[in-house]
Each structure stands twice: as C-alpha cells, then as structure tokens.
Amino acid sequence: MAKSVQFFALFFILILVANWEMTEVEAKICEKASQTWSGKCKNTSHCDKQCKTWEDARHGACHNKGGWKCFCYFNCK
C-alpha cells in the first residue's frame, strides 16, 4: 500500500513538473513585423496564413502599431 501511495505521489509531481515545463516553453514567443506582407493588414486570417506559409511562423495577426500591419509570431531563439 505504501509503495502505491509513493508511486502516485511521484507520478503527480512529474505531471506538475511536465506541465510547468510546457507552459514555460509556450510563453517564449517573439513578435516581428511580416517581411512578406505589403499594404494595410485588414484580415487577420490572411495574415496568419501568410505568416505560416511564407515565413514559417507559428501564427500571424493584424495589429495597429503606427498603421495596420501584419505581425508574425515565432518561437524565440
């Protein structure tokens, strides 16, 4: 009985550590203005698709930062 309690306690701790590690990795995303987009960014889904296909980004979105631009999001290096 004591060994099964120890096993479940260890298993629970490992799950917590693994979850913390995944959260840490997901938080490290860098934003960069798209290098391939031209003109105003009016449709986030088009920006997202272009960032993923042309710039190998994780995501893309339109933001108004001195004008509507397409921004791509990458894993930070």
C-alpha positions as CSV (number, residue, x, y, z in Angstrom):
1,M,0.0,0.0,0.0
2,A,2.8,2.4,0.9
3,K,4.6,1.8,-2.4
4,S,1.4,2.6,-4.4
5,V,1.0,5.8,-2.5
6,Q,4.6,6.7,-3.2
7,F,4.2,5.8,-6.9
8,F,1.1,8.1,-7.2
9,A,2.8,10.9,-5.4
10,L,5.8,10.7,-7.6
11,F,3.6,10.5,-10.7
12,F,1.6,13.6,-9.6
13,I,4.8,15.5,-9.1
14,L,6.1,14.5,-12.5
15,I,2.8,15.7,-14.1
16,L,3.2,19.0,-12.4
17,V,6.8,19.5,-13.5
18,A,5.9,18.5,-17.1
19,N,3.0,20.9,-17.2
20,W,5.2,23.7,-15.8
21,E,7.9,22.9,-18.5
22,M,5.3,23.1,-21.3
23,T,3.9,26.4,-20.0
24,E,7.4,27.8,-19.8
25,V,8.2,26.9,-23.4
26,E,4.9,28.2,-24.8
27,A,5.5,31.6,-23.2
28,K,8.6,32.3,-25.3
29,I,7.1,33.6,-28.5
30,C,8.6,36.6,-30.3
31,E,6.7,39.1,-32.4
32,K,8.1,40.5,-35.7
33,A,6.6,42.6,-38.4
34,S,6.0,40.5,-41.5
35,Q,8.7,40.6,-44.1
36,T,6.4,39.5,-47.0
37,W,3.2,41.4,-46.3
38,S,2.6,44.7,-48.2
39,G,-0.1,47.3,-47.6
40,K,-2.6,47.6,-44.7
41,C,-3.4,44.5,-42.8
42,K,-7.2,44.2,-42.8
43,N,-7.8,40.4,-42.4
44,T,-6.1,38.6,-39.5
45,S,-6.8,35.1,-41.1
46,H,-4.9,36.1,-44.3
47,C,-2.0,37.5,-42.2
48,D,-2.0,34.3,-40.2
49,K,-1.9,32.1,-43.3
50,Q,0.8,34.1,-44.9
51,C,3.0,34.1,-41.8
52,K,2.6,30.3,-41.5
53,T,3.2,29.5,-45.2
54,W,5.7,32.1,-46.3
55,E,7.6,32.9,-43.1
56,D,7.4,29.6,-41.2
57,A,5.9,31.4,-38.2
58,R,3.6,29.8,-35.6
59,H,0.9,32.5,-36.0
60,G,0.2,35.9,-37.6
61,A,-2.2,38.7,-36.7
62,C,-3.1,42.3,-37.8
63,H,-2.2,45.0,-35.2
64,N,-2.4,48.8,-35.3
65,K,1.1,49.9,-34.4
66,G,1.6,53.0,-36.3
67,G,-0.8,51.7,-39.0
68,W,-2.4,48.3,-39.6
69,K,0.5,45.8,-40.1
70,C,0.8,42.1,-40.2
71,F,2.9,40.7,-37.4
72,C,4.2,37.2,-37.3
73,Y,4.9,35.2,-34.1
74,F,7.9,32.8,-33.9
75,N,9.5,30.6,-31.2
76,C,12.2,32.8,-29.6
77,K,15.7,31.6,-30.2
